[in-house]
Amino acid sequence: MAAGDEGVNQNGAGVPRSVSRETEIDMTDEIKTWEYRVQTIGSFFGTKDEQIQETLDEWGSEGWEAINVFTPENSGKITIVAKRPLTERARRMRSMPSQ
């Protein structure tokens, strides 16, 4: 680090004031766009573990990652919320008019 490129923090230790161009990060390269999927499974009487496992396995094979699972109030059902990166193909499919 060149002279004058350091500041002093409260403890007197040197801290960098700036980052060199080589280490700067273009934020647009890091921002991901996601698509989400929400589905409630089971019945009023409950949801079998096998049904949950089957659903998660199927979604996982399609690239979905479960990010939240909850039980709606006064219900034996569960709601699964999942996400995966939004691909160009999926983006094009969404922009097509419904037939």
C-alpha positions as CSV (number, residue, x, y, z in Angstrom):
1,M,0.0,0.0,0.0
2,A,1.4,3.4,-0.9
3,A,2.1,6.1,1.6
4,G,-1.0,8.1,2.4
5,D,-3.4,5.3,1.5
6,E,-4.0,4.4,5.1
7,G,-6.3,6.0,7.6
8,V,-6.3,5.4,11.4
9,N,-9.2,3.8,13.2
10,Q,-10.2,4.5,16.8
11,N,-7.6,2.1,18.1
12,G,-4.9,3.7,16.0
13,A,-4.5,0.8,13.7
14,G,-4.1,1.4,9.9
15,V,-7.1,0.8,7.8
16,P,-7.2,1.1,4.0
17,R,-9.0,4.2,2.7
18,S,-9.5,2.9,-0.8
19,V,-9.5,-0.3,-2.8
20,S,-7.3,-0.7,-5.9
21,R,-9.1,-1.0,-9.3
22,E,-8.0,-4.7,-9.6
23,T,-10.0,-5.6,-6.5
24,E,-13.1,-3.6,-7.1
25,I,-16.2,-5.7,-7.7
26,D,-18.9,-4.9,-10.3
27,M,-22.1,-5.3,-8.3
28,T,-24.1,-6.3,-11.4
29,D,-22.0,-9.4,-11.7
30,E,-23.0,-10.5,-8.2
31,I,-26.7,-9.7,-8.1
32,K,-28.7,-12.8,-8.8
33,T,-32.4,-12.9,-9.8
34,W,-34.5,-15.6,-8.3
35,E,-37.7,-17.3,-9.1
36,Y,-39.8,-18.7,-6.3
37,R,-42.2,-21.6,-5.8
38,V,-44.8,-22.0,-3.1
39,Q,-46.9,-25.1,-2.6
40,T,-49.1,-26.4,0.3
41,I,-49.2,-30.2,0.6
42,G,-50.9,-32.6,2.9
43,S,-54.4,-32.6,4.4
44,F,-56.3,-31.3,7.4
45,F,-55.2,-34.4,9.2
46,G,-51.5,-34.0,8.6
47,T,-48.7,-34.5,6.2
48,K,-46.7,-37.7,5.9
49,D,-42.9,-37.5,6.1
50,E,-42.8,-39.5,2.9
51,Q,-44.9,-36.9,1.0
52,I,-42.6,-34.1,2.2
53,Q,-39.5,-36.1,1.3
54,E,-40.9,-36.9,-2.2
55,T,-41.8,-33.3,-2.8
56,L,-38.3,-32.0,-1.7
57,D,-36.5,-34.6,-3.8
58,E,-38.5,-33.8,-6.9
59,W,-37.9,-30.0,-6.4
60,G,-34.2,-30.6,-5.7
61,S,-33.8,-32.5,-8.9
62,E,-35.3,-29.4,-10.7
63,G,-32.8,-27.1,-9.0
64,W,-35.2,-25.7,-6.3
65,E,-33.9,-25.0,-2.8
66,A,-36.4,-25.0,0.1
67,I,-36.0,-21.8,2.0
68,N,-38.9,-22.0,4.4
69,V,-41.4,-24.6,5.5
70,F,-44.3,-23.7,7.8
71,T,-47.7,-25.0,8.9
72,P,-50.7,-22.7,8.1
73,E,-52.7,-21.9,11.2
74,N,-55.2,-24.6,12.3
75,S,-54.0,-26.9,9.6
76,G,-52.2,-30.3,9.3
77,K,-50.8,-29.2,6.0
78,I,-47.4,-27.7,5.3
79,T,-46.4,-24.9,3.0
80,I,-43.0,-25.1,1.3
81,V,-41.3,-22.0,-0.2
82,A,-38.4,-22.6,-2.5
83,K,-36.1,-20.6,-4.8
84,R,-33.7,-21.1,-7.7
85,P,-31.7,-18.8,-9.9
86,L,-33.8,-17.3,-12.7
87,T,-32.4,-18.4,-16.0
88,E,-32.7,-16.6,-19.3
89,R,-34.9,-19.5,-20.6
90,A,-37.3,-19.1,-17.7
91,R,-37.3,-15.3,-18.1
92,R,-38.2,-15.7,-21.8
93,M,-41.0,-18.2,-21.0
94,R,-42.5,-15.8,-18.5
95,S,-42.5,-13.0,-21.1
96,M,-44.4,-15.0,-23.6
97,P,-48.2,-14.3,-23.8
98,S,-50.4,-17.1,-22.4
99,Q,-52.3,-19.1,-25.0
